[in-house]
């Protein structure tokens, strides 16, 4: 279930084509409408030169199946037509050329066609085009030709973890009551349609005092349905019903309500139907969440009359709020938590005003995190479904990893890996057999080639109700820890290796950062690595530097890609050995202190399905004293090439014995990992000093950065300089990393800058040169990530330079339209003025009327026929029947005024009457329909 916001890197021009030939304003009814040409016509400068490059620089001869170029000039798009519907969901579809992100396309209503405006840019390697979503390929290269295989032989099932002494999945003592409310819809900035204020409430009865509030936000799913058909429209069309996604968490709500929580699950169909925007709707979802919280805060303060569903349950305490978000709802509640601590710019906020509530924690279920901008000071638990077929790269891992070093580090951020869980079944309204509307299993598994781990019925795959029970249990654990302050449930979330019996038979694994941890060995460029290991880049397309080489089967949530590759600031330590005892030593720039820590906690990745990787762990202090801390064993997760199973297992070694033996824990200078297995691979994500307990997360004084977008006109002359809008608010001084992409070379440069509210402006200049030539809009894109002491709200923006010149008129005239065989037919396509980008036109080949003889496939150069249409001359047939849609595209290149198009004919020894080629000239309008021009005729006479 995948859908997308439209591209931020390439905005479509909105100028209609102006064509200077009669009859081009309207296409004739019944005419064939070529959506795009499969090849380009050969330019007449080399009239019979098969092998000449495509005129636009985008060689369509090498386009993979399902890809094409559409449109002309400023309207030129890269288009992918999916082999089947790509249902609406949470991961966004992205276009790549190899490892380079081209942009985020816009989806058509058919849920199969995706368009990315190119803004005049060419694709240097079209054969490497890919459509991806959540790290998984969707285009023709995605379907395996053989059954998906495990990455290694199957691992033996691990023994169950010890039971935790408190099970949060056990229902509480309170009876529950349910109801719904509907309030007037609200306006969200940037959305043309209002968004509904609808929710279902489940709360306790008879519970004393004011109760904590848990708010649920569903993810991006189809919005409306009728029978077995669903779509993403909003509002719903006549005859359709809204899909009640907000009712899909009643099982979670009822458990929490029995334990004394008032719960509310809110509807967000109005956002899902309108969130084709750069941030994927994160800010809008935050606004909707805070709109509801504002109402609850009013009712708690005695302001206004609460709906009946609210009056029926216990009053709430707005100072104790838990937010639960699924998929894009996860990113939405994270943004709501951030916005509650540090307000967004007022012109972008749909819920202005101070926060009258306190968010104690967030639960994020299979979440997206397009901005990779987690709220560092709000405790979080992220559920990672091992068989997620939507957000399949498990990018939600960044909600934990992305907080390291940003703030105080006392908020606990837990990652919970649920083996065998998919994306949809956490919501009953997305689950077949439970949902009112059409629903499906999001994990793709061909019935003839079932996935060994995630196909339904496999031992490792959870059934829907098993998955839902596990989800409820761990949501309740987060509520009990973050809101209730019950440290007894912490071992279920922080990598201590305990299980909750209520979640059985699900296998649930956890690790964490923050809390009572002290950073010790967090890989960065300042870390020296020697021995059998190397410092590796988590995101880098170069195999020699990458932690996982591009050809690796399967992927890692820790290495989820963002907008750029390579991406600085993200590292791990890769270890590979071929014999036991070949150690890897890591040495930080300065000694680290583990004083006060009970154990050293390491997050270590080993290949999926591997078992028994054993590592000795030793540390050395500033005096040179070396002490072995212990041995750890790490097993891999179940995985195939379709899963993201390279995931860090948390292992711990005690520090008390080493301290007694004389190791100075205040001055630790190196960590040594020595394999005790004969050969293998492992990756050190990081290592921390650990001690039990959960400290108060508190809040730090953090600067907030929001990147805006400025739209300017190109102008007719002169040079002007503009600044990318960068707004700094909040408190304190911080550092952020800016990513600036050159729109011509597509190269990204980065720099770390200091930011402070009220300090000097953040300068990101963009130079604009005016001219009077038609061109495409040019987008100068800037992205931001927090480094330390800062948070990021709007993470992307820049300056878009709008073309303000009219498109030149396009005309066509014959150059040689009456020739003897062996000579090329020629027509000249001309522009009224040169343009800064290529301008396309085309020729549709029409049948010859009136009984005349039509030029055939054997009357033209066979190499030209192969290159233009991909066809052989045999069997002989009229050129109008060479393919289902016989037409040619050509381009007038940037800076040129015309191009001559030729059809090379061949001389034969057959005496025959004159032959005719009939063409209809066309260009494209903004709706991707051709605008028809004159009909042209070429005549070929016999040479004898």
N, C-alpha and C positions, 0 to 999 in steps of 0.2 A: 504494500500500500504506500505509494510514493507520489508526492506532488511537490511543487516548487514555487518559490517566489521568483519574479522575473529578474533578469540580469541587472546587476548594479554596474558591471563593467562595460556594458554596451547598450546605450539607450537608442531606441528606434527613432529615426527621423520621421517627421509627420508631414512631409511635403508630397503631394501627389505628383505623379509624372506628368510633365508638360510635353506633349508630343506634337511636332509640327507637321503632321500629314493629315489629310482629310479622313474623317470617319473613325478617329481613334478614341473619341469620347466614350463610346459604348461598345461592348462586345455584342455580336449578333446572337439572338436566341438560337439555341441548337448548335452553335459552334462548339467544336472540341476546345477544351481549355487545358493546354499543357501546363502542369504544375511546375515543371522545371525540365530542362534539357539534360539528357544523360551525358552528353559530350558537348564540346565546343566545335564550331565549324573552323576549318583551317583558314588562317588569315591569308589573303591573296598575295601578301609580300613574298610568300613562299607557297604558291598556289597548289602545288602537288607534293607537298612535303609532309607526308605522314610522320608522326613523331614530334611535330612542333608542340611546344608547351601550350597549355590552356591559356587563353588570353588574359584571364583575370589573375593568373598566378595561383589559382586554386585548382590543381589538376584533378578533375573529376574522374578521369580514367582510373584513378586509384582509390576512389571513395569506397569504403566498405558498404556492404549491403544495408539498405535502409536509409542511407544518407544522401543528401543532395543540397545544392545551393538554390535559393529562390530569390526572385526579385532583382532589382537593378539599382545601381548607385547607392544612395543613402538608404534604400530599402532592402539592400542585399542581406539575406539571412542564411544561416546554416540551419538545415532542417533535418531532424531525425524522425522517421516514422517507425514506431515500435511494431514488432511482429504481432503483438496482442495488446489489449488494453493495459495501461499502467494505472491501477486503481488509485484513487486519491488517498494519500497517507501523509506521513510525517517527514521522512527523509526527503531531501530535495534532489531532483534530477540535476546533474551537472555534466557539462560537456568538457572533455579533456582531449588534448592532442598528446599522446604519450602520457607523461606525468605532469604536463602543464595544464592548469585549469584555464579553460577558455571563457567560461562564464556559466551563468544559471539561466536556462531557457524558460520561455513561457509556454505553458501547456494549452493546447486547443481543447475545445469542448469534447472532442471525440476520445480524449484521454490516450491518444496514440501518437499525436503529432506534437513535436516540441520544436520551437523556433528560437534561435539566438541571433539577434542583430549583430552584424559584423562591423558596422561603422567604417566600412572601407578597408578593413584589415584583411589580409590574406591568411590562408592556413598553409604553413610551410610543409606540413607533413600530414596530408589528409588521410593517408593509409593508416595512421595511428589513431584516428578518431575513436573515441569511446563515449558512451553514455553511462554514467554511474549514478548510483544513489546509495548513500550510506556505505560507500566503499565497495559496492558490488556492481559488476557490469550488468547492464540491462540489454545492450544491443546484441547483434548477431554473435559476437564473440563471447557472450555470457553463457550460452547453453553448452554444457559439456557434451562431448560426443561419446563419452563412456560414463559409466556410473561414477558419481563422486566417490573418491576413495579417502580413507583415513590418511592422515599425514604420516602415520607410523602404524605398526601393528596395534590392535586394540589393547588398551591397558586393562589390567585386572581391576575390578571394582574395589575402591578403597573401603576400609572398615569405617563404619559410621563414626562420626565425631562424638565425643562425650556430651551428654545432655547438660544444658545449662540449668542452674538451680531454680530459675524462674522462667516460666513459659508464658510469653505475652499473648499467645494465640488462644489461651483459655478464656471463654466468655466471662464477663464480669457479673456483678450482682444486680444490675439495674435492668428493669423492663424498659423497652424502647417504644417510641412513638414516631411515626413518619408522616410527612406531608410535603406539599410543594407551595412555592410562591412565584408569582409573576408580577414584576414591577414595570413601570414605563421604560421603554428602550432608551439607550444612551447613544450619544454621538462620540465617535472615536476619531481623532485627527487622521486625515488621509483616507478615511473610508467613506464612500458615497452613501452607503446604506446604514441606518442605525443598527445597533447590536442589542440583542435581547438581554433582559435581566430576568432570567428564569433559573430556578434551582429546586433541588429536592433536599429536604431537611430530615435527618434522623437524629434523635437525641434521647437522653435518658428521662425517665419519670421518677420522681421521688429522690433525686440526687440533691444533697444539701448544698447551699451556697451557690456562688457563681462558678460555672464550669468552663474548662478550656474549650476552644473552638478549633476544629479541623476543617479546612476548606479544600475541596477536591476540584481539579481542573482537568478535563479530558483533553486529548490531543487532536491532531488534524485527521479528520475522517470525512467521508462523504456526509453531506448535510441534509439531503432530501431524497425521498424514495417513493416509488409507486410500484407495487408488485415486486418483481425481481430486479428492477432497474433502480440504480442510485446515481446521484451526481453531486457536484459541488456548487450548485447554484445557491444564491441567497438574494432576496427571499425565495422560498420555494415556489415553483410554478403551480398553476392551477391543477388540481388533481393529485398533487404530491403531498406527502406528510414530512415534517422535520424528523430526522433520525435522533432519537433521544439518547445520545451518547452520555449525557450527564447522569443518566440512571444506571450506568454500567458499574458503579462502585458501591451498590447497596450492600453487598456482602461485607465490604470493608467498613462501611459506615455503621452497620449494625453491630459489628464486633466492638468498634470504638465506643459507640453509644452505650453498650452494655457495661463498659468500663468507666463511664462517667463523662464522656466527651460529647459535646454538641457538634454535629457534623453537617456540612452543607456542601453539595456538589452542584457546580454551576454549569450552565449551558454556554457554549461558545461557537455555535454554528455560524453566527453572524460574522465572526472573525475568520473561521475556516473558509467561508465562501468569498472572502475579500483579501486574503493575506498574500497575494502575489506581489510582495513588496520586498525591498532589499533585506530587511532583518527577519523575514519569514513570519512576521506578526508578533515578535517577542514583546515589543513595547505595547502593542495593543492588548495583548493578553494580560500584561502587568496592569494596565489601566482598568481592565474589566475586573480583575481580582480585587483591586483596591476600591473600585466602585462598590462592590459587594461588602468589603470590609468596612467601608465608610457607613453603609446602612446598618450593619451590625453594631458598630460603635455608637451610632445614634440611638438605636433601640436600647443598648445597654445603659446609655446615659439618660434614658427616659424621654428622648426626643422623638416625636412622631409615634404613630400607631403601628406596632409590628404586625405582619401578616399572621393569620391563624396558625400556620405551620410553625412559626417562631414562638408564638404564645403558648403552644401546646407542650413545649419542652422547657428545660431549665434555662434560666438566664445565663448569659455568657460573660466571661472575663476577657475583654479584648487584650489584656496584657499577656495572655497565654494563647498564642495562635500557632498552629502547625499548618503548613501549606503542603499539599500533595498534588503533584502534577505528572501526567502521563504523556510521554513523547514530546510534542511541541508544547504541551501543557507544562512539562517539566522545565523547559527553558523559560516559559512564561512565569511560573511561580518563582524561579530564581531571580528573574528581573524584578518581580514584585517585591521580593525581599530586599534587593539592592535599592530599588526606588523608595522603599519605606525608610531606609537609613539615609539615603542621599538622593533628594528629589531630582527627577529629570528636567530638562528645559521645559518651561511652561507651555510653549507652543507645540510641543510634541506629546504632551501628556493629556490623556483622556480622563484623569482623576486627580486634578490639581488640589492642593491643600495639604496641610501637615498630616502625618500619620498619627492616628489616635489609637494605635494598636502596637503590639510588640510581637514580632515573628520570632519564635524560639527555635524553629528548625524547619527544614524542608525535606520532603521525600520525593525523589525524582525517579520515575519508572520508565526504563527504556528511553531516556530523554535525548532530544537533540540539544546541541550547544553550538550553533553556527558561529556565534561570536567568540566562543571559547573564553567567556568572561564571567566566571563564577563569582558569587558573592562570598568573599573569603571569611567574613566574620559571622556568618549565619551557619550553624551546624547543619550538615546534610547527610542523607543516606541515599545512594544511587543504586537502584536495582538494574543489573545488567543481565538481560535474558540471553542465555547461551545459544538459543535457536532463533534469535531475532531476525526476521526476514524483511523488516522495514528499515529500522536504523541499525543495519547489520554490522557496521563497523564499531558499534558500541561506543560511540564518541562521548557518551555520558561519563566515561571514565575521567574526562577532563574536569568534571565538577570536583573531583578529589585532587588529581595531579596538578591542575591549574591554579590551585590556591597556595602551593608551596612558595614561601618567601615573600608573598604579597603583603601580608599583614602580620598581626601578632602571632598567628599560628596556634591559638588556643582553642579555636572552634574545631570540633571533631568532624572530619569528612570521611564517611565510610563508603566503600564500594562493595556491593553484595552481588556475587555472581551466582545465578540460579541455573544450574545445569538442566538443559532440556526444556526451558521455558521459551515460548515465542513472544512476539510483540503484542498481538491483539487480545489474547485470552485473559489478560488482566482486567479487561473491560467486558462484562457480559453482553453488552449491546454490540460488541464487535466479534462475538463468538458464535459460530454456527450452532444451531440447536437451542440457543439461549436468547438470541437477539430478535427483536421485532422486525428489523430491516434486513436486507441481504448482508451476509457476513462471510468471512473466509479465514482460512489459516494463512497467515502472511508468509510462512516459510515455504519457499518454492522447493518442491521435490517431485520430480517426474515419476509418475507411477511405474514406468518401466525401468527407471534408474533411481531407486529410492536412496536418499541420503542415509549412510550408515548410523548417524548420530541423531539427526533431527527429523527424519521422516516419521509420520504418525505410525504408532505401533512398535517403534524401536524401543529397546530397553531403557535407553537414556532419555527418551522423549516423554514429557509430562502430559497427562490428560488435562483438559481445561479446568475441571474442578480441583485437581491437585495443584495446579499452578495458582489458581485463585486463592486457595487456602494458604499456600506458602506466602503469597503476596500480602494477604491480610495479616498474617502473623508478624511479618517483618515491618509492615507499616505500624502495627501496634507497638512493636519494639522501639521504633524511632520515637513514637509519641511518648512512650513511657520514659525514655532517656532524655529527649530534648525538652519536653514540656513538663513531664512529671519529676524529672531529676532522679530517677531510680537507677542507680549505678549497677544494680544487679543484672540488668539486661545488656550492659555494655559489652560483655564478652561475646554476645551474638553478633555484634556489629564491627568490632575493632580488630579482627584478625586473631583473637584469642583461641579460636578453634573450638567453639561450642555450638551445639545445635538446639533448636527448639522442637520438641516432639510434635507439636501441632502442625509443623510444616512437613512432616513425613508424608509421602516418601521422597519429597524433593531433596536433592543434594544441594546444599547452600554453602558457599565459601565466601569469606570476607577478608578484607584488609582495610587499612585506614591510614590517613595522615592527620596531623594536628592532634588536638587533645593534650594528653600528658606526654607528648613526644618532644624530644629535643633533636633538631636537625644535626646530623653527624656527617654522613657521606651522601650528598645529593649531587649527582653528576652534573658537571658544567665544564666549560673550557678551562677553568682554574684547577681542575682535578687532574693530577698526573696518574696515568695508568701504565703499568708495565707488566711483563711476564706474558701469560697466554691470553691476556685480554686487551681490549682497546676501547677508547672512548668513541662511541658511535652516535650518529645523528638519528633521532627518532623519525624525522621527516626529511628525506633526501632521496632524490631519484638516482643518485650515483651509488652503485653497489658497493664500491670500496669504502664509502663513508656511512652508508645506511646501517641501522641496526638489523633490519630485515631487508634482504635484497629484493628488488622488484619482482623477481620470479618466484618468490616464496609462496607456497600453497597455504592459504589461510592468512590471517592478519592478527594484529595486536590492538586492543583498545587503547593501550598506552601510546601507540604510535599513530593514532587517528589523524588524518591530514586536515589541514586548514585551507587557507587560500593560497599559500605559496609553498614552493618546494625549490630549493631547501629552505627550511625555516630555522633561523638561529634561536638559541636559548632553550632548546629541548634536546636532552642527551640521556643516554644510558651507558652502561658498561657491558660490552659484548665479550663473552668468553667462549673459546673453542679449544678443545684439547683432544689429543690422540693417545695420551697415556696418563695414567694416574700420577698425581703429584706435581703437575705443572701448574704452579700457582699464578694467580692474578693479584697484583698489589695495587691498591688505590691510595693515593696520598693527597690530601687537601693542601691548599696553599698555606694555611695556617693550622696549627693544632686545634682540635675540637675537644670540647668538654662533654663527658658522659656522667659527670658527677650527679648523684641523686637518682640516676636511672637504675632500674632493677635488671633490665635486659637490653640487649641490642636487637632491635627488630629489623629484619631485612625483607624487602619485597624482591623476590627472585622469580624470573620467568624461565621455564624449561619448555621444550617442544611439546605440543599436544600429544597425548596418548603415551608419552614416555613415562617410565617408572624408575624409581630408585636412584635418582641423581643424588649423590652424597657429596657434601662440601665441608671441609674443615674450615672453621672460622677463627682467625687469630688477629690480634691487635698489638701494635707497638706504640710505646709512649716516647716522650721527648728525650728521655735518657737512654733510649735504645732497648729498653726492657720489652721483650716479646712474650706474649701469653696466649696460649690457645684457649679460646672461649668455649668451644664445643663443636659438635658436628650436627649438620642439618640434613634432612632428606626432603627432596622436593619431587612431587609427581606432577605430570602434565594433566591438563584438563581434556576431557573427550572433545575431539574436534575433527573436522574435515576441511577441505579447501573452501567450503562454503561458510565456515564459521570464523569468528574472531576469538580464538582460543589461546593465543599467546598472552597469557594473563599472569600478573605477578602474584605468587603465593606468599603470604606472610609467614616467615619462620623467625624464631627467636632463640637466642643463646643467652644464658645468664651472665651477669657481670660480677656477682658477689665473690665468686671463687677467685677470679682474676685479680680483683682488688685486694683480697687477702694475700694473694701471692706476690703483691708488690707492684702491680700495674697502676700507674698514675692516671686515673680516669679524668683528671682535669686537663691533661696534656696528651691526648691521643693523636699520634701523627700519621698512622697508616692502618689500613684494614687489608687483611690478606685472606683470599679465598682459594683453597686448595682442593681440587677434585679428587675423590677417592674411588671414582668409577673409571673404567678403562678409557672411555672416550665419550664425548658428548658436547653439548652446547648449553649455555645458560646466559641470562642477561640480568644484571643487577640494576633494578629500577632506582633504589635508594636504600639507605640504612639510617635508623633513628635510635636514639636512646629512648627507652620506654619504661613507664611505670604505671601502675593501675590508677584508676580514678578518672573522673571527668571534670575538668576545671570549668569555671564560668567562662563562656566564650568572650564576653565583654565586647566592646567595640573600640576601634582605633580611629584616630583622626586621619581620614584618607581623602585625598583629592579625587575628584570625579572628572573624567574626560568624556566628552561627547563630540564625535566627528560629524559635521554637517555637510550638506551638499549645496554648492552655489552654481546656479545656471546663468551663463552669460552668453551674449551674442558675439559672434566672431568679429563683426565690424568689417568695413570695406577697406581700411588701410591702417597703418600705424602698428605699434607694438604696445600692448598693455600688460600690466602685471596684476594678478589677482592672488588673494590668499585663500587657502582652504579654510572653511570655518571650523575652528577648534575651540570649543567652549570648556573652560575649566571651572569647576565649582567644588563644593565640599569644604574640607579642612585639611591642613597639613601640606607637606611637600612630598611628592612621590616621583616615580620614574615610570615612563611608558616607552614601549618600542613602537615606532612608526614604520609602516611598510608603504613605500611610495612606488607605484608602477608606472613605467614609461609607456604611454599609449602607442608609441611607434614600435619600439623594440620588444615590448611586453616584459622587459626585465624589471625586477623589483629590487629596490635598494632599501636598506633598513638603517635606522639609527635610534639610539636610546636618548631620550630627552628628559629633563627635569620639568615638573609642572607644579604650580602653586596657585591657588585661587588668589586673585588680586595681583599676581606677579605679572611679568612681561608677557606679551602675546606669544603664542606658539606659531611660529612662522613656517608655513609650507607654501612657498610661492609657485605660481603657475604663470608662464609667459604665453600670451595669446597674440598671434600675428594676424591682422586682418587682411582680407583680400576680397575680390569680387568674383571669385570662382566658386561654382557649386561644389560642395563636398559633403562629407558625413559629419554628424556630431562626433566630437572627440571627448572621451571621458578620461580625466586625470584622476585616478583612484588612489585613495589613502585609507589604510586600515590601522587599527591600534590594538595593542595588547598591554595589559598591566605587567610591570616588572616588580615593583615594590612600592608600598605606600600610596597606592592609587587603585581605583576601580574604573572600569570602562562601561559606559552606558551604550550609546550608539557607536558601534565599532567600525563602521565603514562610511565613507563619504568622499568628498573631493570637489573638483570643479568640472562641470560639463560645459563644453564650448559648443553652442548651438550654431549650426550652419544657417546663415541668414540670406543666402543667395539663391535665386531661382534656378531650377534645373534647366539646363539648356534644351532647346527643342531638338528633337531627333527626326531626321529625314532619311529617306533611302532613294537612291537613283541607280539605274543600270549603268554599268561600265562596259560589259560585254554580255548582252542578253540574246544575241544571235550569233552563234559560232558554228564552225565545222567540228566534227568529232575529233577528239584528241586535244582540243583547246578547252580551257576552263571557262565556265559561265561565271560572271562577276557582277556584284552589286556593291555599291559604296554606301555605308551607313555613316552619316555625318551629324555633327553637333553644331548648334548655332554658336557655341563658345566652348573652349576647353574647360574641363572640370578637374578637380583635385582627386577624383576617384574614378574608377572604371564605370562606364555606363553601359548597361546591357540592353540588347535587343535580340529578337529571334525571328526565325522563319519557320512557319508551319507548312509542311508539304501536303498539298491538296491533290486529290484525284483530278485528272484532266477531263474536261467536259467535252461533249459534242462529238465523241467518237474518235478524237485524236489519239495518237500513240504517246504513251507516257514514258519518260526516261526510266530505265530499269536499273536494277542492281548490277547488271553486267555492262552497263554503259558508263559506269563511273569507276574511278581508280579503286581497286579492292582494298588497298591499304587505308585510303581515306574512309571508305565505308566501314572498315573495322574500327578505326579510331573514333569516328563520329558517332556510330550507332552500335558498335560492338557486334556487328553482324557479318556473315559471309555472303558473297554474291549468289551462292546456290542455296535453294533453287531460285532461278531467275524470277523476279517479281517487280511490279512497279515500285518506285521509290516511296510512294505514299503508303505502301504496305510493308516497308522494311521493318517496322516494329509497330507495336500497338499504338504508339503516339509518336509519329515521325516528325521531328522538328529539330532545329539547330539553334544554338545560342551563340552569340558573338559579343564582344565587348570593345568599346572604344576606350583605350587605356587612358589613365590619368595623364593630363597634359597634352593629349592628342586631340585632333579635331575630327578624325574619321578613321575608319577601317574598311578595307575591301575584303569582302567574303567571296570565296570561290568554291565552285563545285567542279572538280577536275574530271573531265570526261576522257574516255579512251577510244582509240581508233580500232575498228574491227574490219573484217573483210566481207561483211554481209551487206548487200545492197538493201536499203530499207528507206521508208519515207522519213520525213523529219520527225523528231521526237521532242516532246515538250516537258518542261518542269514548271509546275504551277506552285507558287509560294504565297503565303499570306504573312505579311510582316506584322510583328506585335512587340509591345513592351509590356511592363507590369505596372499595375497601380498599387496603392497602399494596401489593398485587401488581397493582394497576391493573385488577382485575376488579370488575364491579359487585356490590354487595350489594343484593339485591332487596327491595323493600318491598311494600306492598299494591297491589292492582289497583284503579284508580279509574275511575269511569264518569261521563261527562258526557252529558246529554241535551238536545237542541235541538228545541223544538216549533215547528210551523209557525205563522206569525203571523196567517194568515188565519182 
